[in-house]
Amino acid sequence: MKSKRLAPKDATGPTTGMLGEAAAVHGAPVEISVRAAKDQLSALLERAHQGEDIVITSDGRPKAMIVRYRPRIAGTPARSRAALRATMPLGPDSTAAIRAARDGRD
C-alpha cells in the first residue's frame, strides 16, 4: 500500500500552509495535488501567468508543472561575430597613423 503525504488543511489556497507560501516567495515551486489542481485550475493558471511555478503531484510524486507561457521570438537568427567580421573589409595598417599622431603631440 502506498503511503500518502497529508498536507495541512489551511484556507490559504493551493499552497501547503505558511511553509509553502514562504517557498513561493523565494522562488521554489509550489506543490499541489492533482485533485486540488482540478478544483482550482483557473486560479493556478492566473498564478502561473504571474510567474509562479506550480508542480502537480500524484501520490506525493511530481508529475507535471504549470509555468508561465514564454512565446518564441520569431525572426531571423542573429549572425555570429565571426560571420560579421568576415563581411567587413580589412583596412590598411593604422600603426603609422597612430605613431604620427602620438609623436606630433610632444
Secondary structure, 3 states (H helix, E strand, C coil): CCCCCCCCCCCCCCCCHHHHHHHHHCCCCEEEEHHHHHHCHHHHHHHHHCCCCEEEEECCEEEEEECCCCCCCCCCCCCCHHHHHHHCCCCCCCHHHHHHHHHHCC
